């Protein structure tokens, strides 16, 4: 983990704010960030899929 753990209530506003600004917020598999396995990938959106590809574990 790259930082202290955050709870659901800490992350709940993040997808709304990021997506309203044109970005993307997902979990590592590209699904909704608040229903995933405690991971969040946030980007400006343009290269989000490529970023997910780099972050996915091999296999």
KADAVEN-V282835 format. One record per residue. RES is the residue in one letter. NEAR is the number of other C-alpha atoms within 10 Angstrom. Layout:
BEGIN
res: <RES | RES>
near: <NEAR | NEAR>
END
This chain:
BEGIN
res: <X | X | X | X | X | X | X | X | X | X | X | X | X | X | X | X | X | X | X | X | X | X | X | X | X | X | X | X | X | X | X | X | X | X | X | X | X | X | X | X | X | X | X | X | X | X | X | X | X | X | X | X | X | X | X | X | X | X | X>
near: <6 | 4 | 5 | 6 | 10 | 10 | 10 | 11 | 9 | 9 | 13 | 12 | 11 | 17 | 19 | 13 | 13 | 16 | 15 | 10 | 11 | 11 | 17 | 24 | 23 | 20 | 18 | 21 | 17 | 16 | 13 | 16 | 22 | 20 | 12 | 14 | 11 | 14 | 17 | 21 | 17 | 20 | 18 | 13 | 16 | 11 | 11 | 18 | 14 | 10 | 15 | 18 | 13 | 10 | 12 | 10 | 8 | 6 | 3>
END
